[in-house]
């Protein structure tokens, strides 16, 4: 638990008399504010508020804690001011971030290295996890998530777009033939992702949308595993261009049904609070927006359709 943040939430709730108002002021979700309060109460071993459907009031323990928390927050502010006066906090900060294994290995690790060259004093702790992370519980400053849309309770900034393509190895397409229509996918081995189109793939072309059932010999929660299987000729996969761009340029994979588009997703930076965001996290977000942007580097060269050779 980030105890200073939990104390900040507690003080804000006490001042405003409302968890909702405090969450809005701190620019975090109400459930997150509630969780900070619960964790602070667990840590202190005391109930801080009397809660009813109409009002919230401090307990005697809460009144005692409020005075001490204000003192600690004041000391923390003085410490940040004293340390910050000696240099740019981005040059000395520590950032704990997380993203999926496939995006981390193919794109984010290089971005982290480039950022570290600009700010050699930073320390970055990067967790590559193919699951949704609780930012508060696991002390994460920044999570990079790829999704069609996010939970409205999250605080997020859009960094870029994630486009996907259907692709397969040239060997597979020579043996099985390239699909001409989405309906032809029914006769192919389709490698699917657990969380994106496991049993049905949505495609669109010039306003026409179709949703095709798919099946095959492999489903995985890791896009890199699906790419490796597709390169070995196991079947057709729906994969993000950030991962397969080099394989497409090198001819190891070919685009299937190039006239049909897969729905785009967004690449988001997700964090607990705008107001309480560490300076290094804000700086790194700005860096990622500039590096990736609306036209990310992995999409700047055209992909090659199935059957086209150099």
N, C-alpha and C positions, 0 to 999 in steps of 0.2 A: 504493500500500500504506500502511495505517496502521501506521507503524513502532513506535509506542509500544504499540499493541495486540499486534503481532507479538512484541515483546519480552516483554510480559506473558505471552503463551502460552508462549514459550520458557522463561521462568523457572519457570512453573507445571509444565511437563513435566519440567524438570530436577529440581525438588523432589519431584515425585510419582513419577517414573520410569515414567510411563505417559501416552500421548497421550489415551487414553480417560478416565482419571481427571482429567486437567487440563481436558479439555473439559467434563466434568460439573461440576467446581468453578467454571468460568467461565461455565457455562450456555450453551455454544455446541455446535454439532454436531461430531462427531469429524472429518468431512471438512473443515470450516472450520478447525479447529485445525491439521490437517495442511497445509492450504493456507497458513496464516500461517507455519508453520515453513519450508515450501519457499520462500516469498517472502523470508523473512528470510535464509535460506541463500543465495539468489540475490543478494540485495543485498550481503551480506557477502563473497560469493565463496568461501565455505568450508562444509564439511560440519560440522554441529554435534553430530550424534549418530551413534553406531554402532547400527544397528537389526538385530535378529534377531527370529525368531518368538516368542522367550520374554522378551527383555529389551531395554531401551534404555539406552545409556550415553553420556556425553559424550565427544567427541573432545578432543584437546588444544586445538584451536581453540574448541570449545564451552566448555571450562573458562575460557579467557581471556574469551570473549564473555559468559559468565554473570556474572562479576564486574562488567564494564563495564555490562551491561544493568541489573543491580541498582542501580548508582549512578545511571544515567540515570532509572530509574523513581522512585527516591527523590527526585531533583531535581524530576521532574515532579509528584510528590505535594506537595512543598513549594510549588511554583509554583501549583498549583491551590488549595491552602489559603490562600496569600497573596492571590490574586486573588479567590477566593470570599469571603474575609472582608470584601471591600469592597462586596459587594452580591449580590443574587440572580442566579445564573448564567443563569437564564432570561431576564433582562432584557438580557443582553449576548451571548448565545450565537449560534451559527450552526448551521443545520440544513439538511442536504442530503437531499431526499426525492424519491420518484418514484412515479408511478401512470400508469394508462392515460390517453390523451388525452380520452376521453369523460367519465370520472369527474373528471379534473382540471379540465376546463373547466366542467362542469355543477355540481360540488359542492365540490371541494377548494379551488379558487381563492378562493371566498367564505369558506371556513373559515379559510384562511391569512390573509385580510384581517382577519377578526374576531379571530384570535389576535394578529396584529400590533398591533391597536388596544389590546389588553390589555397587550402587552409591546413597546412602541415601539422598544426597543433591539435587537431580534432581527434577524437577517438570514437569510432563507430562500431556498435555491436549489432550485427545483422543476423536475424533469425529467419531461416528459410523453412516455412511450414505450410503444408497443404491443408490447412484448417483455419477456421475463423478464430482469431485471437481476441481474448478479453483484454482491452488496452489497459484498464486499471489494474486488474489482478496480476497481469504479467509485466507491468511497469513499462509499457511500450509507448514511446514518444510519437511514433509515426508508423502507420501500416499502409502499405501499397496494395490496393485491392482492385481487381478487375471484375466488373459486373455490368449487367444491363441497367440496373438501378440499385441504389443503396437504401437501406433502412432510413426513413426520414428523421429518426432520432439521432443519427450520427452527424458529427461535424466533419465536413470533407471539402476538399478542393480538387477540381478536375485537372489532371495533369496532361492527358493525351487521350487518344482513341486506340482501341484494340480491334483490328480487323482480322477476320479469319477466312480461310480458303479451304476448299476440299482438295485433297492432294493424295497422290499415290506414287509408288516407284515406277519408273519406266518398265521394269521387268514385269511387275504385276499387270500393267496396262497392256503389254504385249501379249501376255498369256490370257487375260480375261476380257480385253477390249475396253476402250474408254466409254463411259456412259454418255449418251447423247441427250437424254432428258432426265429430269429428277426421278421419274418413275423407274428408270433403269437401275437405280440404286438397290431396288429390291432383289436384284440378281447378283449383288456383290457383297463381299465381306466388308462391313463398315466397322471401323475401330472407334469406340465412343468414350467420351469423358464422363465420369460419374456425375459431375455437377452441371455440365453444359451439353444438352442434347443426348442423353444416354440412350434413349429409345426412339426419339423423333428429331429430325433435322428440319429446321425452317429455312426456306430459300425464297428469294424474290428476284423478279426481273421485270423492269418497265411497268411497275405497279401491280404485277401479278405475284401473288404469294401462294406458296404451297408448303405443306408440312408432310414430310415423308417418314414412314416408319423405317427404322434401320435395325440391322442385327449383324453380328459378326463374332469372331472368336476371341475378341479382347475388349474389355472395358477397364479403364484405369482412372485414378484420381490425379495422375501426373501427366501433363501434356508432353513432357520430354520422353516418357516411356512410349506414348502413342507414336511420336515421331520416329523413334528408333524402330518400332515394329513396322511402321509404314515404309521406312527406308529398306527394310529387309524383305519387302514384298508381301506382307501379311494382309494388306487390304487398303481401303480408302479411309482417310482420317480427316476430320474437321479440326484444323489447327491454326493457332494465331500466327500472323505474319511476323511478329517479333521473334518467334522461335524458328520459323522455317525459311526465313529470307535467304540465308546462305545456302541451304540445301536446294532451294529453287534456282538460285543463280548458278550453282555448280552442277545442276542437272541430276542430282540424286533424287529429287522429287519433281513431279509435274502437276500442274493445276488441272483439276477435274471440273467439268461444267463451268468454264471460265465466264460464261455470260450470266451466271446466277450468283447473286450476292448472299452472303451470310449476314444476319443482323449484327451491327456493330455493338461493341461494348465500350464502356469508358474505363480509363485508368485513373484511379482516384488516390489521393493522399488523405488518409483518415486519421483523426487525432481527437484527443479528449476534450480540448477546450481551445478556442482562439485566444482568449485573454491570457490563459496560463501557459501558452505554448513557449517552450524554451527558445531563445534566439537562434540556436543552431538548427532547430527543426524548421523554423520559419525560413532561414537562409537556405537550407537544403531543399525545401519545397520550391522556392523561387528558382533555384538551380535546375531542378527537374523540369519545371514548366518551360524554361528556356531551352533545355537540352532535348526534350521530347516534343512538346507542343502539338498543334493540330496536324502537322505533317511530320510524324516521327521518322527518325533516320532509317529504320528498317523498312519503311514503305516508299523510299525515294527512288528505288529502281523497280521497273515493272517486273511482275512475275511472268513465268513462261507457261503457256497453256500446254495441256497434254498433247504429245505428238510433235511439238516444235523442237527442233534441235539446232545447235550452233553449227 
